[in-house]
Amino acid sequence: MGEELSREERILRVMKQVLTSVARDTATEPGMRHPLKEQTIQDIRLCLLLISERERELAEAAGRDNNARPHFTDERRPQGDVVIPITSIGRRKKDDA
C-alpha cells in the first residue's frame, strides 16, 4: 500500500490484529470447552465487524479502493480482463472429441 494511513486507520489495524490474535490463540479443538465466555466471543465478533465498517468508511472518504484481500506471494496477478467469445462456448462435435 503506497499511501500513508491515518492515525485512526493505524489504530484500527492494530486493534483488529490483537483481536484476531486472541481468537487464534484461544481456539480449541471441536467438542472442547472454549476458555472465553460465549458473550465475549460475540463481543469480539462485533468489534471486528465495527472495525471493518469503519475501515471501509475511512477508505471511501480518502478515495481509496478497500477491496483488498490476502494474496499468496507466488500467486499470479491478472494483467487484465480475459474475454472468451460466446461463440466458442458450446457443445463439442463428436469428431472434435
Kinemage of the C-alpha trace (Angstrom):
@kinemage 1
@onewidth
@group {chain A} dominant
@subgroup {mainchain}
@vectorlist {calphas} color= white
{ca met a 1} P 0.000 0.000 0.000
{ca gly a 2} L 1.726 3.136 -1.200
{ca glu a 3} L -0.483 5.573 0.690
{ca glu a 4} L 0.107 6.553 4.282
{ca leu a 5} L -2.634 5.526 6.701
{ca ser a 6} L -4.198 7.985 9.120
{ca arg a 7} L -3.672 7.603 12.857
{ca glu a 8} L -7.202 6.203 13.208
{ca glu a 9} L -6.580 3.652 10.447
{ca arg a 10} L -3.339 2.522 12.119
{ca ile a 11} L -5.160 2.161 15.469
{ca leu a 12} L -7.963 0.148 13.844
{ca arg a 13} L -5.452 -2.125 12.103
{ca val a 14} L -3.643 -2.876 15.385
{ca met a 15} L -6.929 -3.459 17.214
{ca lys a 16} L -8.017 -5.919 14.514
{ca gln a 17} L -4.673 -7.743 14.716
{ca val a 18} L -4.904 -8.025 18.514
{ca leu a 19} L -8.495 -9.304 18.459
{ca thr a 20} L -7.766 -11.875 15.759
{ca ser a 21} L -4.656 -12.997 17.671
{ca val a 22} L -6.754 -13.507 20.811
{ca ala a 23} L -9.255 -15.552 18.791
{ca arg a 24} L -6.492 -17.625 17.198
{ca asp a 25} L -4.596 -18.160 20.478
{ca thr a 26} L -7.699 -19.303 22.348
{ca ala a 27} L -9.101 -21.564 19.604
{ca thr a 28} L -9.947 -25.056 20.842
{ca glu a 29} L -10.431 -28.412 19.200
{ca pro a 30} L -14.020 -29.243 18.195
{ca gly a 31} L -16.003 -30.545 21.163
{ca met a 32} L -13.739 -28.929 23.783
{ca arg a 33} L -14.937 -26.128 26.047
{ca his a 34} L -13.756 -22.703 24.881
{ca pro a 35} L -11.898 -20.659 27.533
{ca leu a 36} L -13.801 -17.494 26.621
{ca lys a 37} L -17.424 -16.955 27.527
{ca glu a 38} L -19.880 -17.039 24.616
{ca gln a 39} L -20.736 -13.355 25.219
{ca thr a 40} L -17.038 -12.447 25.000
{ca ile a 41} L -16.761 -14.293 21.675
{ca gln a 42} L -19.811 -12.407 20.367
{ca asp a 43} L -18.317 -9.107 21.597
{ca ile a 44} L -15.060 -9.838 19.725
{ca arg a 45} L -17.040 -10.568 16.547
{ca leu a 46} L -18.986 -7.323 16.956
{ca cys a 47} L -15.770 -5.342 17.483
{ca leu a 48} L -14.221 -6.855 14.360
{ca leu a 49} L -17.349 -6.027 12.369
{ca leu a 50} L -17.357 -2.411 13.593
{ca ile a 51} L -13.630 -2.068 12.860
{ca ser a 52} L -14.144 -3.362 9.312
{ca glu a 53} L -17.053 -0.994 8.721
{ca arg a 54} L -15.039 1.997 9.968
{ca glu a 55} L -12.027 0.995 7.864
{ca arg a 56} L -14.298 0.878 4.815
{ca glu a 57} L -15.734 4.330 5.630
{ca leu a 58} L -12.268 5.842 6.046
{ca ala a 59} L -11.015 4.292 2.804
{ca glu a 60} L -14.042 5.599 0.888
{ca ala a 61} L -13.619 9.078 2.399
{ca ala a 62} L -9.961 9.050 1.309
{ca gly a 63} L -10.937 7.848 -2.180
{ca arg a 64} L -9.118 4.514 -1.821
{ca asp a 65} L -10.305 1.132 -3.026
{ca asn a 66} L -10.857 -1.086 0.008
{ca asn a 67} L -11.455 -4.377 -1.799
{ca ala a 68} L -8.073 -5.747 -0.800
{ca arg a 69} L -7.789 -9.400 0.025
{ca pro a 70} L -4.799 -11.517 1.003
{ca his a 71} L -2.691 -12.940 -1.811
{ca phe a 72} L -0.065 -15.670 -1.862
{ca thr a 73} L 3.372 -14.292 -2.664
{ca asp a 74} L 3.664 -16.596 -5.684
{ca glu a 75} L 0.083 -16.011 -6.900
{ca arg a 76} L -0.204 -14.795 -10.470
{ca arg a 77} L -1.856 -11.413 -10.690
{ca pro a 78} L -4.258 -10.865 -13.598
{ca gln a 79} L -2.915 -8.471 -16.224
{ca gly a 80} L -6.375 -7.581 -17.488
{ca asp a 81} L -9.778 -8.949 -18.247
{ca val a 82} L -9.953 -12.262 -20.053
{ca val a 83} L -12.588 -12.237 -22.777
{ca ile a 84} L -13.965 -15.518 -24.050
{ca pro a 85} L -16.123 -15.136 -27.155
{ca ile a 86} L -19.606 -16.555 -26.664
{ca thr a 87} L -19.282 -18.386 -29.974
{ca ser a 88} L -16.523 -20.566 -28.514
{ca ile a 89} L -18.803 -21.785 -25.736
{ca gly a 90} L -20.955 -24.723 -26.606
{ca arg a 91} L -21.062 -28.451 -27.150
{ca arg a 92} L -18.212 -30.162 -28.866
{ca lys a 93} L -18.934 -32.021 -32.064
{ca lys a 94} L -18.370 -35.778 -31.963
{ca asp a 95} L -15.464 -35.554 -34.425
{ca asp a 96} L -13.766 -32.895 -32.153
{ca ala a 97} L -13.698 -35.203 -29.132
